[in-house]
Amino acid sequence: MLKTQGFHRHGIIVGSGCEACHDPHASDYQFQLHKPINKLCAGCHLRLQGMTHGHPVGGHPLTGKPDPRHKGRELSCASCHRPHGSNYQYLLIGSPLGGNVCTKCHH
């Protein structure tokens, strides 16, 4: 992950561009991804492979539950992380301090 002036950019995008994750022509998966999003993320983040409740944040489920922020979708890596870039460390959707990420869903 690269940080440029307070913005964290996903290293794969900087190094390989959009096509590292997206197929520019066609795909069977949402957002024209090469694979389902969690499998795509696990392709580089090897410690996530095969995990359903092994996330570093207290065993948070990675699949099988509805995503309260995105109606009609299941929880995925992108429920808490912005795959393209973020103002926050670890490409999170909010500050990891004070539960800001958690309170996006858990009120």
C-alpha angles and dihedrals in degrees: 000000000000125000119211118179096328095319119107113215123198105250095221090061093049092046103037108011131226094317091069086079107008130063107221093205110040143329140181090223133079116272089016091280121167090234138001107298099253092048090048092052092045089054089076101018094061096178088069096058113120094001121130099163102016102096115134090245102083098294095303110182115254096195145014099048128094116258106237092202096051113044114220094020133100124233112279139160087276091060089078103014131060104221095202100047144304144202087237135073117265088024089277124171090237142001114306088218121092095008095286092145093047095048091059085079107007108065 
